[in-house]
Amino acid sequence: MRVLLGRLTKKISHLVWTLFSTGALLFVLGLLVYFSEAVLRFLAGFFVLALGFMFLFGAYRLWTIKKDIEKFFHF
């Protein structure tokens, strides 16, 4: 049980850092949009790409957590 909790803690920690860094990046991009309208089109596309990456990475992390739980309990 300790091994499973260690793996889950590590994977959740990676997910938290990914969400934090994505949020910080989006905050900086929001400031750029506020101060410069010329970059707005580029940043809108980048926002969509960053949001898509965040969802894909979150889904991958949750899938690996699911696999670890299945491996631990032998489902």
C-alpha positions in Angstrom: 0.0 0.0 0.0 2.9 2.3 0.8 4.3 1.8 -2.8 0.9 2.7 -4.3 0.6 5.9 -2.2 4.1 6.9 -3.1 3.4 6.5 -6.8 0.1 8.4 -6.6 1.7 11.2 -4.6 4.5 11.6 -7.2 2.1 11.6 -10.1 -0.3 14.1 -8.4 2.7 16.3 -7.6 3.7 16.3 -11.3 0.2 17.2 -12.3 0.1 20.1 -9.8 3.3 21.5 -11.1 2.1 21.2 -14.7 -1.1 23.0 -13.9 0.8 25.7 -11.9 3.3 26.3 -14.7 0.5 26.5 -17.3 -1.4 28.9 -15.1 1.6 31.1 -14.7 2.2 31.1 -18.4 -1.4 32.0 -19.1 -1.1 34.8 -16.6 1.9 36.3 -18.4 0.2 35.9 -21.8 -2.9 37.7 -20.4 -0.7 40.6 -19.4 0.8 40.7 -22.9 -2.7 40.7 -24.4 -3.7 43.6 -22.1 -0.8 45.7 -23.1 -0.5 44.9 -26.8 -3.4 44.3 -29.2 -1.1 43.3 -32.1 -0.2 40.1 -30.4 -3.8 39.2 -29.6 -4.3 36.8 -32.5 -1.1 34.9 -31.8 -1.9 34.6 -28.1 -5.5 33.4 -28.7 -4.1 30.6 -30.8 -1.4 29.9 -28.3 -4.0 29.8 -25.5 -6.0 27.2 -27.3 -2.9 25.1 -27.9 -1.8 25.5 -24.2 -5.3 24.5 -23.0 -5.3 21.5 -25.2 -1.9 20.4 -24.0 -3.0 20.9 -20.4 -6.0 18.6 -20.9 -4.0 16.0 -22.8 -1.3 15.9 -20.1 -3.9 15.8 -17.3 -5.7 12.9 -19.0 -2.4 11.1 -19.4 -1.5 11.5 -15.7 -4.9 10.3 -14.6 -4.6 7.3 -17.0 -1.2 6.4 -15.4 -2.7 6.7 -11.9 -5.5 4.3 -13.0 -3.0 1.8 -14.4 -1.0 1.9 -11.1 -4.2 1.3 -9.1 -5.1 -1.6 -11.4 -1.6 -3.0 -11.1 -1.6 -2.8 -7.4 -5.0 -4.4 -6.8 -4.6 -6.8 -9.8 -7.9 -6.0 -11.5 
